[in-house]
Amino acid sequence: MSIILAIIALVGHIALLLWGTRMVQTGIQRAFGPSLRSFLSHALSNRMKAFMAGMGVTAVLQSSTATGLMATGFTAGGLVDLVPALAVMLGANVGSTLIVQVLSFNVAAASPALILIGVLMFRRVQNPQVHDLGRVFIGIGFMLLALHQLLEVLEQYADTPAFQGALHAISKAPVLSLLLAAALTWAAHSSVAVVLLIMSLASQGLLDPYQACAMTLGANLGTAINPVVEGQSGAALSARRLPIGNLLTRIIGVALAFLFLEQITYLMTQSAGSDSRLVANFHTAFNLVVAALFMPFLSPFANALVKFMPQRIDESDPGQPRYLDPSAKETPIVALQAAAREVLRIVDTLEEMLAGTKAALSTNDRKALSALRKLDTVLDRLNTAVKIYLTSIDPDEFSEADKRRLEEILIFSTGLEHAGDVLDQNVLPHLAKRLRRGMKFSKPARDELEALFDRLTTNLHTAAALFMSQDERMARMLAEEKVVFRKVERDGTRAHFELLRKGNVDASETSSLHLDLLRDLKQLNSHLVAATAYPVLEQQGELLQSRIR
């Protein structure tokens, strides 16, 4: 019975450690996620800046996997080269060791204070950023508490025959120790938690220094598996270059370190004050050495990855651009025509989203909503491809007319993306809410919404025609559609307030959802008008800056 209780206690404390680690990661991502992503994207101009950025972002996020997924997104979208992205991963692996260094000291006494501060920030402060930082403090407190409890359990059961037998079996096969730690890290999605567990075992004398270092190597290997697995499904071969490249650096580094592990362990024991410090120092030293080993050779390494994992155009992938011919960039007018054709594919994608969203007004198919979200991803990818293509052309090659056309294409493409975001981020969540609560629109409300979707589709066709023709009369006709949608929203607001005055709770809830959708559709129409009609009218001197005559 005591062994069962010990196992339950161990698993429970490890779960608390993992949960604390996750709270830190999610709290930081919610508080600073966009800022960290922006910082990372702007630091990819050279490998040294990228290395430092990867280390800094991961030190804050406490997840090299999260940093890796960000960097993979940049490379897959063609926003950065592979060399600085690989440098980011080398820095990320070093950054993930810093929290281990901090927690290798005896700071468990700070746990209650951190949890208390975190709860007060989480419960009492209304500021969303402070609210999320409260999660971070609670998470760190949980991590310290879990480590303290782990040490107590290990100390209590360290001398039991079953425990000693299990550790003795592992100690006979260092490779098994390494693979076990790799599997644990892959399953836990956290090298930090696994290395902290290894530190706890080593500090109680349950692992000798050699075993502890072997398992630390396994943790470093396991953390590189997660981005490969998470980026595998449906990803193009070229999009997997970065995670596979990072895994290869881990494999080579682990193999070399394992060959000389006895000598390395001996050297590390001479300087470490305790076994837990030895694990932390070895973890950091390993990642620093791997970074130093690969940084000078990132260019040939990246070239090899590109050679063996070339970019292949999948004709069945709707998010893959079809008309953006790189050779056309030598002739700007041809490149602009190619980009315009690609933007018309974005129009088709948005039209498909509108049709699917209209159908979702009266159906109860949750999978259809998920499919519509995927269409928004397609739309975003095409818009990004168009922007990258056009901004990569030498601006000195453009005439004044070409520059105006370039601006028109970028404005229209961006407006379409914003319209898609309104559907994805506003309309679809409202329809998902309707499904969750089992709400149904009245026939007049549904008919009105369906008519507005039809009107939006017509306006989208008009916007596409205006994009190609730049006709002033067509621009006026499209701009006047804002008056129609403004009147519909105003009438819907009055009807909603009338229901509230009558005290009809059920009807008012559905009416509130109906009103939200009217506002969203009005906003979507505004994006279409602003992206096509306004630029034409402004160029003709028919539009004031304040939009008021």
Buried (B, 14 or more C-beta within 10 A) or exposed (E): EEEEEBBEBBEBBBEBBBBBBBBBBBBBBBBBBEEBBEBBBEBBEEBEBBBBBBBBBBBBBBBBBBBBBBBBBBBBBBBBBBBBBBBBBBBBBBBBBBBBEEBBEBBBEBBEEBBEBBBEBBEEEEEEEEBBBBBBBBBBBBBBBBBBBBBEBBBEBBEEEEBEEEBEEBBEEBEBBBBBBBBBBBEBBBBBBBBBBBBBBBBBEBBBBBBBBBBBBBBBBBBBBBBBEBBEEEBBEBBBBBBBBBBBBBEEBBEBBBEEBEEBBEEBBEEBEEBBBBBBBBBBBBBBBBBEBBBEEBEEBBEBBBEEBEBEEEEEBBBBBBBBEEEBBEEBBEBBBBBBEBBBBBBBBBBBBBBBBBBBBEEEEEEBBEBBBEBBBBBBBBBBBBBBBBEEBEEEEBEEEBEBBBEBBBBBBBBBBBBBBBBBEBBBEBBBEBBEEEBEBEEEBBEBBBEBBEBBBEBBEBBBEBBEEBEBEBBBBBBEBBEBBEEBBEEBBEBBEEBEEEEEEEBBEBBBBBBBBBBBBBBBBBBBBBBBBBBBBEBEEBBEEEEEE
